[in-house]
Amino acid sequence: MKAIVANEPGGPDCLKLIERPVPAPGASQILIKVAYAGVNRPDCIQRSGGYPPPPGASDIFGLEISGEVVQIGEDVKDLKLGDQVTALVSGGGYAQYCTADQGSVLPVPSGISMEQAAGLPETFFTVWHNVFQRAKLEQGETFLVHGGSSGIGTTAIQLAKAFGATVITTAGNEEKCQICRDLGADLAINYKDQDWVKELRSWTNKKGANVILDMVGGDYITKNYIAAANDGRIVSIAFLQGGLVEADFRRLMMKRLVHTGSTLRARSDSFKAKIADELREQVWPLLSKGMVKPLIYKTYPLEDAGKAHRLMESSQHSGKIMLRID
């Protein structure tokens, strides 16, 4: 099979199209003939040497895929040959075939294309776990997500809105802000032209946001403490501006804030399966009804994975970047 790897850390040009043996599924795994794979920021960080695969994971890039089940492990239940599925994987997605643990596999929702389906797992698993399981966003609360036009951001806006939250987001230009509004954001703030903390506090009558999902880090950590409501919950899932900062933790104490964070890739198969079960029950029906959908920005052929990474790192996109596996 054809697959994408990097022999050493580097820029997008270090990604190479190679040939590898087709992997064999384990007892609790399936083998998927991949149709599409999603491109995500962690892929770029892995390529540059900052996010190595967990022990036992493939060195082939790619954390989410869609495709057809072509082989089944002996302990697999509720899946059969020919099923059209999407899966969260710990590696191996940029390839013609990929194995996946049965617990991280979900059916392609009705009305969703295979291209769209490959853009679901990474962002939907991440948003569901961090916003709804960890931060426990509730109906009627105010939710802030930074980077609203990103894959995570577009997913978070739609899910928070679908479950009855008021949604505020930040984005880097007016076009991206409008995309966020079109997806349901009640307030979209251009952080390059506006003081987003001041705008948020004014719009909420100084009450602040109950839940904040942050991928920026850096000085946003202190700003999030200012922007949060009393008893607010802040979840950090990335640090694009760095993770070493000075912060006045008195705000955390005086506002009774909870600041947490998580990574998903290295978590156990059983942990991911529990997230998948909740998504199947509570979110997949929304996708089938067209109430929530992945936003696809651009799709490249597998051999152009380097171009996809370059676009990802430019931050010029809105929504998901995909690879088509011919």
N, C-alpha and C positions, 0 to 999 in steps of 0.2 A: 504494500500500500504506500501511497505518498503521504508525507507528514512534514510538519514544520518544526525545526529545532534551532538552537543556537549553540555552537560549539564553545563559545566563550562570551562573557558579558560584553555588551556594546550597544550601539545605536540600532535603528531599524534595519540597517543593511546587514547586520550580523545574522538575521533570520535566514535559514537555508531550507530549501525544499529537498528532501531526501526520500529514500525508500527504506521501509522497515517491514519486518514480518507483521502480519495481522495478529493482534493480541488475542489470546484465548480467555474467555470469561471464567472466573472462579465459580464456586458452587452457588454463591448468592448473587452472581452478576449476570448481566446480559451483554451481548455484543450488538452494537448498533452500527448499521451502515449510515454514515453521517451525510446529511443533506446540507446543513448549514451549521456554522459555529459562530458564537458571539465573541467579539473582541472587547476586552475590559482593561481598565487601568492597571489592575494587578498583573496582567500579562506584560505590560510595558515595564513595570517595576521588576518582574522576574527577569526579563530580557537584559536589563541593565545591571543585574546582579544583586538586587535588594530584596528579593522575595523567592527564595529557593523552594522547589516542590517539597512537600512533607515526605517523611520516610515512606518508601513503597510506592509513591506516586510516579507517574510517567514524566520524563523530561520533555515530552512533546507538549507544546503550548496548548492552551484552551481549557476553559472552565465550564462551558455550557454548549450544548449541542441539540439538534433535532435530527430525526432520522427514523429508520425502520429497524425493528428487532429482527436479527438474522440468526442469532444463536442464543440459547438459554442454558444457564447453569442448573445443576440437578436440584438445587434447593429453592429455585425461584418459583414463586406463586403469583397468580393473578396477571401474568404477562404471557403472551404467546407470539409465535413467529408471525411476522407481518404487521404487528402493531405499530402505529405511528406515534412516536413518543418524543418527549423532550427531557433532558436530564442535566442535573448538576454533577460535574465530575471534578476530581482534584487535579486533573491534568489529562492530556491526550486528545483534546477536542479538535485541534487543527490537524485533522487526519481523515482519511477515507473510512476508517473503522475505529471505534472507540468502545471500551468496556465501561460499564456503569453499574454501581450497586443498585439492586432492585428498589431499595428504599428511597433513592434520590431520583427515581424515574416517575414522570407524570404523563398522562395522555395529552396529546395535542388537543386543546379545546376546540369545540366546533366553531366554525367561522374564523379560525386563526390559521394562517398559512404556515407552511414549514419554515419559511424565512422568519416570520414573526415569532414562531414558537421557540426558535433557537435563542431569541433575545429575552426570553422569560426567566430562566432559572437563576442566574447570578443576581440580578437586581431584585426579583420578587422574593427569593429566599432571604437576601440581605435585608431588604426593607421590612419584610414581615417579622423577622427575628428581632431586629433592632428597634423598630418603631412600635410594634404591637406587642411583642413578647417581653422585651427588656424595658422599654420606656412606658409601656401600657397606655398608649394614646387612647383616649376615650371620646365618645361622641360629645360635641359641644366644646371641646378644648381647642386651643390655638396651637397650631403646628408650624414650625419654621424649618425649612430645608434649604441648605446652601447648595449652590450649583444646580438650580432647578431645571436647567435644560439638559443636564447630563442624563445618562441612562438611569442612574440611581434617582436623580431628581425627578425626572418625568414619571417614573414609577411611584415614587413617594407622594407626589402631588395627587395623582389619580387615586391611589389607595386611601390616603388620608381623607380626601374629599368624599370618596364612596362610603366611608364609615363615619361620616358626619362631623368631621373636624373643619375648623376654619383654617385655611392654608395661606401661609406667607412664604415667599421664596426670594432668593437673591440670584441675579444673573448678570452677565457682563456687558450686555448691550440691549437696546430697546427691542430689536428683533427677537432675541431670546426671551426677554420679558413677556412679549406678546405670545410666544409659544406657550409659556407657562400659564398665562391667563386663559388661553384657549383650552388648556388641559384641565382648568378648574381652579387655578390659584386665585384667591380673593385679593391678594396684594403681591405684586412682583416689583422688586426694588433693583434698579440698576446700581450695583455697588461701585461702579467706576465714576458715576456722576453724583451719587447721593450718599449721605451718611446713613447706612442701613439701620444702625442701632437707633438713631434719632427718629427715622421714619417709622420703624416698627413700634417704638414706644409711643409715638404720637398717635399712630393708627389704632393702637390697643388701649388708648387712654391711660398710658403708663403701666398697664397691667403686665405686659410682656407675654412671652410665649410659654406655654405649658410644657411642650416637648420640642427639642431642637436636635436635628440630625446634621452632623458636621463632618465634612470631608476635607476641610481646609487646614485646621490647626493653626499654628503660628499665633498671631495676635488675635485671631478669631476666638481663641479660648477665653481670653479676658472679656472680649466683646460679648460672647455668648452669656457669660455670667451677668453682665449688665442687662442684656436683652431678655433674660429668662424671667418668668413669673415666680412668685413665691411658691415653693414646693415644686419647682420645675425640674424636668429630667432632660439631661443632655447626653447624647450618645455620639462618641467619636468613632468613625470607621476608617478614616484616612487622615494623612497629615501632609497635604500638598505644599504647605508653607512651613513644614517642619514641626517636630514634636517636642523640641527643647525650648521652653518659654518661661518667662516670669509671669506669675499671675497672683492677684490679690485674693487669697482664699478666704478672706473675711466675708466676701460676698457669698461664697458658697455656704458659709456657716449662717450668716444672717438671713439669707433667703431660704434656708433649708433645702438646698439644691442636691440633686443626685447627679453625679457625673460618672458615666460608665463608658465602656467601649468593648469592642469584640472583633475577632476575625472569624471567618467561617471555614476557610479551606481546610484547616488542620483538624476540625472537629470530627467526631466519630460518625460512622455511617448511621448508627442508631439515632444520634442527635439530629442529623439532617433529615432522617426519615420522619421524625416527629414534626419538623417544619413542613415537610411535604404533605403530611396528612392534614394539617391545618389549612394549607393552601388549597388542597383538593376540595376540602369541605367549604371553605369560606371565600376563596378568591376565584377559583376556576369557574364557578357559575357566573361571576361578574364578567369574566372574559368571554364566555359563551354568549352572554346577552349583549355584548358590545359596550358594556358600561366602563370597561377598562381595556386598554390595548397598548402593546409596545409600540414605541415610535421609532421607526427605522430611518436612519439618516442616509447611509450609503452602504452598498454591498460590493465587496471585491472578490475576485477569484482567489483560491487558496494560494496560488503562487505569488500573489501580490500582498501577502501578509505584512511585509515591510511598509508598504504604502498605507495600509490600515493603521499600523502603529504610529506612523508619522502623523496621520490625521488625528488620531486619539491624543497625541501629545501636543498638538497645535491648539486644542480646545476650541476649534472653529465649528465643531459639529453640534447638533442638537439631537439627543436621543441615542440610539444604538448604532454601532458600526458592526457589520457582519462579514463573514467569509462564506462564499459559496463553494461547496465541495463537489466537484464534477466527478 
